[in-house]
Amino acid sequence: MFELTKSQKEIQKAARDFAKGEFDKEIAYELELKGEFPRKIWKKAADLGFLGIHYPESFSGGGMGILENVLITETFCRSDSSIGSALALATSGSECILRFASDGLKTGFLPRLAEGDILSAIALTETRRGADFRFIQTTAEKRGENWVINGTKQYVDNGGNPDTGLYIVLCRTALDDSPPETGLSLFLVESDRTGLASRPMGRKLGNNLTATSTLTLNNVEVPESNLIGGPGAGYDLLRRYFDESRILAAARALGNAFGSFDRMLEYVKGRVQFGKKIAEFQVSQHKIADMATKIELARLITYKAAWTFDQGKPDSSLSSMAKLTAARTAMEVGAQTIQLFGGYGYMTEYEVERYYRDAKVIELQEGIKDVQKDTIASHIIGKIR
Ligand SMILES: Cc1cc2nc3c(=O)[nH]c(=O)nc-3n(C[C@H](O)[C@H](O)[C@H](O)COP(=O)(O)OP(=O)(O)OC[C@H]3O[C@@H](n4cnc5c(N)ncnc54)[C@H](O)[C@@H]3O)c2cc1C
């Protein structure tokens, strides 16, 4: 897979044209100051079919693959890291519905997500359980026909946004000593359920166009039909969800790295120091060569992971490699870009400081770096007797 198809190139171009017309650094700056979601742009992106492109057409999606989603996400984040990320996270966790939920839940929620009617969120992390979510403490107890959920989640992207229509919540359903493999379950919780409350977690380093909140669930009742994939299936489903969500996180990082690089390249070709353009110093050229090489590697592995997933052969190790590589690349390219800009790179006006801040969270979300390495290593080494 070394060349995109004609249709994939057209999607890339459409995403580029849309971003060129709608994304604007002044808008991003204002939204970041106010910590506001790019609502108008989100609505327009949905109208043009950029959201849920990997959902079937019967659910208002584009009927395409995760690779097409990667191309859109990468292009949007390249054009503006904060707006692009906010749009990518607009359907956060929705792959749990797409891949594992009943037809009723798919019909009820996927079209609304694709059409920009609601946002979604995924709530896994807790105060005492972050990277290690196997022993989470939020519980769901069966009472009569319903499940009753109690617990607190934190770092929930889109949490508390008035447009958020649903949360995918990881709960413990086996209240004995059952292992995570059989004791966890995933629920879809509508945001208007009684007992659900959210509050903002405070100021953040980056990704400031997406709200990040604490979510409390106090005797929240949901019907049996909101259980995704059956009781005790949560651990396995999440593992499979990460195969896909980590590729999308890699796409955000890839776009972010490209965005920093583009801005850096334009700048170093114009700025003169010691009688030369900065791009004329051999040391700058070698830095540029290293950055371009890293981005190309990140691009190849991200596309390969997406393409492999679309062939019906999800590969946890490849997804983790893609996210690990792309997130690291975004951090390294971002830091080097600021260095080549000099002092201007540190200033808000030139955007690259925002790209750098937006990049860091990708090393934390969808599993920290150490978890990606654990996944890759266990795949390679297998069981040790
Ligand atoms: C802005 C933002 C948005 C987020 N959005 C969401 C969201 O929408 N939904 C959601 O559920 N979560 C979300 N998260 C949470 C994110 O997934 C967690 O922060 C991440 O899983 C790490 O968990 P933790 O913060 O509790 O850190 P911890 O688990 O306490 O880990 C802290 C550090 O300890 C070390 N460490 C931990 N475990 C290991 C290990 N096995 N091996 C080696 N070292 C280890 C690592 O250095 C690690 O970085 C978000 C986080 C942020 C900051």
The ligand as a Tripos MOL2 file, in Angstrom:
@<TRIPOS>MOLECULE
LIG
   53    58     1     0     0
SMALL
NO_CHARGES

@<TRIPOS>ATOM
      1 C1         -6.3380   16.1500   28.3920 C.3       1 LIG1
      2 C2         -6.6250   14.7020   28.6820 C.ar      1 LIG1
      3 C3         -7.7180   14.1050   28.0740 C.ar      1 LIG1
      4 C4         -8.0530   12.7970   28.3790 C.ar      1 LIG1
      5 N1         -9.1720   12.2300   27.8290 N.ar      1 LIG1
      6 C5         -9.6370   11.0540   28.2880 C.ar      1 LIG1
      7 C6        -10.9340   10.5640   27.9150 C.ar      1 LIG1
      8 O1        -11.6310   11.1700   27.1040 O.2       1 LIG1
      9 N2        -11.3730    9.4200   28.5020 N.ar      1 LIG1
     10 C7        -10.6270    8.7250   29.4150 C.ar      1 LIG1
     11 O2        -11.0960    7.6970   29.9120 O.2       1 LIG1
     12 N3         -9.3940    9.1400   29.7660 N.ar      1 LIG1
     13 C8         -8.8910   10.2890   29.2470 C.ar      1 LIG1
     14 N4         -7.6460   10.7530   29.6270 N.ar      1 LIG1
     15 C9         -6.9000   10.0050   30.6280 C.3       1 LIG1
     16 C10        -5.6430    9.3500   30.0820 C.3       1 LIG1
     17 O3         -5.9970    8.2500   29.3000 O.3       1 LIG1
     18 C11        -4.8330    8.9890   31.3250 C.3       1 LIG1
     19 O4         -4.2660   10.2030   31.8110 O.3       1 LIG1
     20 C12        -3.7770    7.9610   31.0350 C.3       1 LIG1
     21 O5         -4.3760    6.7210   30.8040 O.3       1 LIG1
     22 C13        -2.8150    7.8170   32.2100 C.3       1 LIG1
     23 O6         -3.5060    7.6100   33.3980 O.3       1 LIG1
     24 P1         -3.1390    8.4840   34.6950 P.3       1 LIG1
     25 O7         -3.2360    9.9220   34.3030 O.co2     1 LIG1
     26 O8         -3.9840    8.0280   35.8380 O.co2     1 LIG1
     27 O9         -1.6210    8.1700   34.9700 O.3       1 LIG1
     28 P2         -1.0100    6.8990   35.7410 P.3       1 LIG1
     29 O10        -1.7090    5.6580   35.3410 O.co2     1 LIG1
     30 O11        -0.9390    7.2150   37.1870 O.co2     1 LIG1
     31 O12         0.4500    6.8780   35.1160 O.3       1 LIG1
     32 C14         1.3800    7.9360   35.3820 C.3       1 LIG1
     33 C15         2.7430    7.5250   34.9030 C.3       1 LIG1
     34 O13         3.2040    6.3940   35.6430 O.3       1 LIG1
     35 C16         3.9970    5.5600   34.8080 C.3       1 LIG1
     36 N5          3.3480    4.2610   34.6150 N.ar      1 LIG1
     37 C17         2.0530    3.9210   34.8760 C.ar      1 LIG1
     38 N6          1.8210    2.6460   34.5380 N.ar      1 LIG1
     39 C18         2.9740    2.1600   34.0580 C.ar      1 LIG1
     40 C19         3.3820    0.9000   33.5410 C.ar      1 LIG1
     41 N7          2.5240   -0.1540   33.3990 N.pl3     1 LIG1
     42 N8          4.6570    0.7400   33.1390 N.ar      1 LIG1
     43 C20         5.5550    1.7570   33.2660 C.ar      1 LIG1
     44 N9          5.2310    2.9780   33.7390 N.ar      1 LIG1
     45 C21         3.9650    3.1810   34.1270 C.ar      1 LIG1
     46 C22         4.1080    6.2820   33.4620 C.3       1 LIG1
     47 O14         5.2400    7.1180   33.4600 O.3       1 LIG1
     48 C23         2.8300    7.1030   33.4420 C.3       1 LIG1
     49 O15         2.8780    8.1700   32.5120 O.3       1 LIG1
     50 C24        -7.2450   12.0540   29.2780 C.ar      1 LIG1
     51 C25        -6.1170   12.6440   29.8520 C.ar      1 LIG1
     52 C26        -5.8130   13.9560   29.5760 C.ar      1 LIG1
     53 C27        -4.6210   14.5770   30.2280 C.3       1 LIG1
@<TRIPOS>BOND
     1     1     2 1
     2     2     3 ar
     3     2    52 ar
     4     3     4 ar
     5     4     5 ar
     6     4    50 ar
     7     5     6 ar
     8     6     7 ar
     9     6    13 1
    10     7     8 2
    11     7     9 ar
    12     9    10 ar
    13    10    11 2
    14    10    12 ar
    15    12    13 ar
    16    13    14 ar
    17    14    15 1
    18    14    50 ar
    19    15    16 1
    20    16    17 1
    21    16    18 1
    22    18    19 1
    23    18    20 1
    24    20    21 1
    25    20    22 1
    26    22    23 1
    27    23    24 1
    28    24    25 2
    29    24    26 1
    30    24    27 1
    31    27    28 1
    32    28    29 2
    33    28    30 1
    34    28    31 1
    35    31    32 1
    36    32    33 1
    37    33    34 1
    38    33    48 1
    39    34    35 1
    40    35    36 1
    41    35    46 1
    42    36    37 ar
    43    36    45 ar
    44    37    38 ar
    45    38    39 ar
    46    39    40 ar
    47    39    45 ar
    48    40    41 1
    49    40    42 ar
    50    42    43 ar
    51    43    44 ar
    52    44    45 ar
    53    46    47 1
    54    46    48 1
    55    48    49 1
    56    50    51 ar
    57    51    52 ar
    58    52    53 1
@<TRIPOS>SUBSTRUCTURE
     1 LIG1         1 GROUP 0 **** ****
